[in-house]
């Protein structure tokens, strides 16, 4: 009897340990930053329905915990800056540009059309990172309530993202893998001495450490650049000077999760000629339980994207000067 009891206890401990391990390793579902773009109206019968569709869809998705919406004012500002029309956003390439400038990883646009007595609301779900497109749609009678149809569409969009989201929006590789990939694509040649100074702030909170400057400095050193300490070194000692500014600010809250948006701009100057080698900017969104952590991650993500694009140009520029 004691043997049986001992075996049962042991089995219970094994199952509990396995369950604990599964709970520990299973990561929570990813919350995707999403922007709702204008919907097109196909035909005079649905005049005015496109704007209604995007407004109602935004309101419906705002209540979903699976996504985090980009603020409508930020989206409108980006559309105005890029002078993109509703027709232009049908092209996934143009829509993806908006995603990069707002920090969204998923874009939803679409159209409203009517055939006979049937009304269709069709959505395109575009992955910013891949440019791939998934679809979702609902239909009903023209006498049906339009807000109910769009609410059904929001359910279809969330279901599609939950089941197939990684097809259009794969998870980012971690920072170490991205650095390794950047090392492999760096051009051959002498790497210049760099001086990095990027001002940084998180609106409403005190900055503890400069996330952008720290990341750029660490990555430059890992890639073989000589990096000067801006606190004790002069710019005149560097070949290339990287300056800029970055800020992050609270964007939205869904349940216990906080969304923070960051924007980073950098400029690279050739010290010997005072010519600007590169100017670039990046926007990123990060989601976390803590606002300050989300802000740091958003700034680091923007800095990594900039590093991947800009740092290879430093070697190319140095090689041209050597010739």
Helices and strands as residue ranges (DSSP letters): H 2-25, E 32-42, G 44-46, H 49-62, E 67-69, H 72-82, G 88-90, H 92-102, E 106-115, E 118-127, E 133-141, H 146-168, H 175-185, E 193-202, H 211-222, E 226-228, G 235-237, E 240-254, E 257-270, E 275-288, H 291-322
